[in-house]
Amino acid sequence: MLVPPLSPTAVQLRVPDFFIVGHFKSGTTSLYEMLKLHPQLYMSDFKEPRFLAGDMRASYTYRRGPHYPETFEEYLSLFAAAAPDQLIGEGSAGYLWSQTAAANIARLQPGARIIAILREPAAFLRSFHFQLLQSHIESKTDLRKAMALEGARRRARRIPFRSHLPQLLQYSEQVRYVEQLRRYHAHFSPDQVLVLIYDDFAQDNQATVRRVLRFLAVDDEYPVTKVEVKVTQRYVRSQLFDDLAYWVPRGQGSAPSRAVKSTIKAFTWRGLRHSTVRMLGRRVVHGELPPPDERLMTELRRRFAPEVVALSEYLGRDLVSLWGYDSLA
């Protein structure tokens, strides 16, 4: 991404000073909300603008969806309310996965501070899969089956019709942590990149946030308030009824498959009300999260053990023991 010629208005706007770059489902939203309370920091109300990740462009948008910034001026306007003495922060979890974000951030703000949070791969992928189901990006409710489709989906096959970010369905790419960090270290000095471990943040929110405040060189004695963030708690049981519950309230958007569209038409022709659809979602579509499939979790840990070993060496920290990979048979 090259910074385009700026309008007189955009010239007066500031760019972010630091970035929470990810990872998904690893505490980035909690960190964003807690930093947002600090008077020396300004975090835009629009979380996850994704503007600097060209490979995170959605394949379609629906009319009731959020309006992501499309121009450089729109992006900078997210931070227009920052006070002159505040550091500006931006948080887009996909920036760590993105192939383009690190270089784009460096072009925009060479002095940027980068914050990444990493989570044990198997637990991360399980949580990430649930999130993709909730977000209508994934359709396979079985994680093993979803990961088995990576090859076909890389060739643009077996993509769920409503998947507006199908690029995220390459699950294995999500946990290439060393490769992701190297992209940032190629553009930023070591003292500009802070890598946090999810376990530390989950165990002691306040200590981790104070570490971030010191990294940003702001007052780390300011009271830190823990912010509870809603986590994924619903499990998609039925693909068909999830399609109905998703599309009927929206009415328009990217066209679903012919079969689902016909079903929706039949239901709406009969006067199916939005409240009924919501009830359908609560009672039929979604259920409580099932317990982890321990066999699958073990398979994933064995598969990604080399990545954990490499990450331990890269960061100089024993994540093999912390994440229980030393006990794998």
C-alpha positions in Angstrom: 0.0 0.0 0.0 1.3 3.4 -1.0 0.0 6.4 0.9 -2.1 8.3 -1.6 -2.0 12.1 -2.1 -3.8 13.6 0.8 -6.6 16.2 0.9 -6.1 19.3 2.9 -8.3 17.8 5.6 -6.3 14.5 5.8 -3.0 16.4 6.0 -4.0 17.7 9.3 -4.9 14.3 10.7 -2.5 12.1 12.7 -1.5 8.5 12.1 -1.5 5.8 14.9 1.5 5.6 17.1 1.0 2.0 18.1 -0.8 -1.1 16.8 -2.3 -4.2 18.5 -1.7 -6.5 15.6 -3.3 -9.7 17.0 -3.7 -12.6 17.3 -7.3 -13.5 16.8 -9.1 -15.0 19.9 -6.1 -14.2 22.1 -7.2 -11.3 24.3 -6.7 -8.5 21.9 -10.2 -7.1 22.5 -9.7 -7.1 26.3 -6.3 -5.4 25.9 -7.9 -2.8 23.5 -10.7 -2.0 26.0 -8.3 -1.7 28.9 -5.9 0.5 27.1 -8.8 2.7 25.9 -9.4 3.7 29.6 -5.9 5.2 30.0 -6.0 9.1 29.6 -2.7 9.2 27.8 -3.9 6.9 25.1 -6.5 7.2 22.3 -8.0 4.1 20.8 -10.5 4.6 18.0 -14.1 3.6 18.7 -14.0 1.5 15.5 -12.1 -1.6 16.5 -10.6 -3.8 13.7 -10.6 -1.2 10.8 -8.2 -3.7 8.9 -7.4 -0.9 6.5 -3.6 -1.6 6.4 -4.2 -5.3 5.5 -4.9 -5.4 1.8 -5.4 -9.2 2.0 -8.2 -8.8 4.5 -10.6 -7.1 2.1 -14.1 -8.7 2.4 -15.5 -10.3 -0.8 -18.8 -8.7 -0.1 -20.7 -6.5 2.4 -24.2 -6.5 3.4 -26.2 -3.4 3.9 -26.5 -3.6 7.7 -22.8 -4.4 8.2 -20.2 -2.0 9.6 -18.7 0.5 7.2 -15.0 -0.3 7.1 -12.8 2.7 6.0 -12.2 2.5 2.3 -10.0 5.6 1.8 -6.9 6.8 3.6 -8.9 9.9 4.7 -11.6 7.7 6.2 -9.0 5.7 8.0 -7.3 8.7 9.5 -10.6 10.2 10.5 -11.0 7.4 13.0 -8.4 9.1 15.2 -9.4 12.7 14.6 -10.7 13.1 18.2 -7.4 12.3 19.8 -5.9 15.0 22.0 -2.5 16.4 21.0 -0.9 14.9 24.0 -2.4 11.4 23.6 -0.7 8.5 21.8 -3.0 7.0 19.2 -3.6 3.3 19.0 -5.2 1.0 16.5 -6.2 -2.7 17.0 -6.8 -5.1 14.1 -6.2 -8.7 15.1 -5.8 -9.8 11.4 -2.6 -7.6 11.0 -0.5 -10.4 12.5 -1.8 -13.0 10.0 -1.7 -10.5 7.1 1.1 -10.8 4.5 0.9 -7.0 3.8 0.1 -5.2 7.1 3.6 -5.1 8.6 5.1 -3.4 5.5 2.1 -1.0 5.3 2.4 0.0 8.9 6.1 0.6 8.5 5.5 2.9 5.5 2.8 4.8 7.4 4.6 5.0 10.8 8.2 3.9 10.9 8.4 4.6 14.6 5.3 2.5 15.4 5.1 0.3 18.5 3.8 -3.2 17.7 1.9 -5.4 20.2 1.2 -9.1 19.5 -0.5 -11.7 21.7 0.1 -15.4 21.0 -1.9 -18.4 22.2 -1.3 -22.1 22.3 -2.1 -23.3 18.8 -4.7 -26.0 19.5 -6.7 -24.0 21.9 -6.5 -21.0 19.6 -7.7 -22.9 16.6 -10.7 -24.4 18.5 -11.7 -20.9 19.6 -11.0 -19.3 16.2 -13.1 -22.0 14.5 -16.1 -21.2 16.7 -15.7 -17.5 15.9 -15.7 -18.2 12.2 -18.9 -20.2 12.6 -20.5 -17.3 14.5 -19.3 -14.8 11.9 -20.8 -16.8 9.0 -17.3 -17.3 7.5 -17.1 -21.1 8.1 -19.9 -23.6 7.6 -18.2 -26.9 8.8 -19.1 -27.4 12.4 -16.3 -30.0 12.8 -12.9 -28.5 13.0 -11.1 -31.6 11.7 -13.3 -31.5 8.6 -12.9 -27.8 8.2 -9.1 -28.1 8.3 -9.2 -31.0 5.8 -10.7 -28.6 3.3 -7.8 -26.1 3.3 -6.4 -27.5 0.0 -9.7 -27.3 -1.9 -10.4 -23.8 -0.5 -7.0 -22.6 -1.5 -8.2 -23.4 -5.0 -11.4 -21.5 -4.4 -13.5 -24.6 -4.0 -15.8 -25.7 -1.2 -16.1 -22.1 0.0 -19.2 -21.4 2.1 -21.5 -19.2 0.1 -21.8 -16.5 2.8 -18.1 -16.5 3.6 -17.1 -12.9 3.2 -13.5 -13.5 4.4 -12.7 -17.0 2.9 -9.0 -16.2 3.2 -9.2 -16.8 6.9 -10.3 -20.5 6.3 -6.6 -21.5 5.9 -6.4 -22.5 9.6 -2.8 -23.8 9.4 -1.6 -20.4 8.2 -2.9 -18.8 11.4 -0.4 -20.5 13.7 2.7 -19.8 11.7 3.8 -17.6 14.6 7.5 -17.3 13.8 6.8 -16.4 10.2 4.3 -13.8 11.3 6.7 -12.2 13.8 9.6 -12.2 11.3 7.5 -10.0 9.0 7.4 -7.4 11.7 11.0 -7.7 12.8 12.0 -7.2 9.2 10.5 -3.6 9.4 10.8 -2.7 13.1 13.7 -2.9 15.6 13.3 -5.4 18.5 12.5 -2.6 21.0 9.5 -1.6 18.8 7.9 -5.1 19.0 6.3 -6.5 22.2 5.2 -10.1 22.1 2.8 -11.2 24.8 1.7 -14.7 25.7 -2.0 -15.2 26.2 -1.5 -17.3 29.4 0.3 -14.4 31.1 -2.5 -12.0 30.2 -5.2 -14.4 31.3 -3.5 -15.1 34.6 -2.8 -11.5 35.5 -4.5 -8.8 33.3 -3.2 -5.9 35.3 0.5 -6.9 35.3 0.4 -7.5 31.5 -1.4 -4.2 30.8 1.2 -2.3 33.0 3.9 -4.0 30.9 2.2 -2.7 27.8 2.0 0.8 29.3 5.8 0.8 30.1 6.4 -0.4 26.5 4.4 2.7 25.3 6.3 5.0 27.7 3.1 6.3 29.4 2.1 6.3 33.1 2.1 2.7 34.2 0.9 3.6 37.7 -2.5 4.8 36.4 -5.2 2.5 37.8 -5.8 -0.5 35.5 -9.4 -1.7 35.3 -10.2 -5.2 34.1 -12.7 -5.2 31.3 -14.8 -8.2 30.8 -15.3 -9.0 27.1 -18.0 -11.2 25.7 -16.5 -14.4 24.5 -17.8 -17.0 22.0 -20.3 -19.1 23.9 -22.7 -20.2 21.1 -22.2 -23.3 19.0 -23.7 -23.6 15.5 -25.8 -26.8 15.5 -27.6 -26.6 12.2 -26.2 -25.1 9.0 -29.6 -24.8 7.2 -31.3 -23.1 10.1 -28.3 -20.9 10.7 -28.6 -19.7 7.1 -32.2 -18.9 7.7 -31.6 -17.0 10.9 -28.8 -15.1 9.2 -30.4 -14.1 5.9 -34.0 -13.5 6.8 -33.5 -10.4 9.0 -31.1 -8.9 6.4 -33.3 -9.3 3.5 -30.6 -8.4 1.0 -26.9 -8.9 0.6 -24.7 -11.4 -1.1 -27.1 -14.0 -2.7 -27.2 -17.3 -0.8 -27.4 -20.6 -2.6 -30.5 -21.3 -4.7 -31.8 -23.9 -2.3 -31.4 -21.7 0.8 -32.8 -18.7 -1.1 -35.9 -20.7 -2.1 -36.4 -21.8 1.5 -36.0 -18.3 2.8 -38.6 -17.1 0.2 -41.0 -19.8 1.3 -40.6 -18.8 5.0 -40.9 -15.1 4.4 -43.9 -15.6 2.1 -45.6 -17.2 5.0 -44.9 -14.2 7.1 -42.1 -15.5 9.2 -41.4 -12.7 11.6 -37.9 -11.5 12.7 -38.7 -12.4 16.3 -39.5 -15.9 15.2 -36.2 -16.1 13.4 -34.4 -14.9 16.6 -36.2 -17.6 18.6 -35.2 -20.2 16.0 -31.6 -19.1 16.5 -31.8 -19.5 20.2 -33.5 -22.8 20.3 -32.4 -24.7 17.1 -29.4 -23.0 15.5 -27.2 -22.5 18.5 -26.3 -24.4 21.6 -23.7 -24.5 24.4 -20.1 -25.0 23.3 -19.3 -28.7 23.3 -16.3 -29.8 25.4 -13.0 -30.0 23.6 -12.4 -33.1 21.4 -9.3 -34.2 23.3 -8.2 -36.6 20.5 -8.3 -33.8 18.0 -6.5 -31.4 20.4 -3.7 -33.9 20.8 -3.5 -34.4 17.1 -3.2 -30.6 16.6 -0.6 -30.3 19.3 1.5 -33.0 17.7 1.1 -31.4 14.3 2.1 -27.9 15.4 4.8 -29.0 18.0 7.6 -27.9 15.6 6.1 -24.4 15.4 6.0 -24.2 19.2 9.6 -25.4 19.5 10.6 -22.8 16.8 8.7 -20.1 18.6 10.3 -20.9 22.0 13.7 -20.6 20.4 12.8 -17.4 18.6 11.4 -15.7 21.7 13.9 -17.2 24.1 11.1 -18.6 26.3 10.1 -22.2 27.1 6.7 -22.4 25.6 7.0 -26.1 25.1 6.7 -26.7 28.8 4.2 -23.8 29.4 1.8 -25.2 26.8 2.3 -28.9 27.8 4.0 -29.9 24.6 6.8 -31.7 26.5 4.3 -34.3 27.7 3.1 -35.3 24.2 3.6 -39.0 23.6 
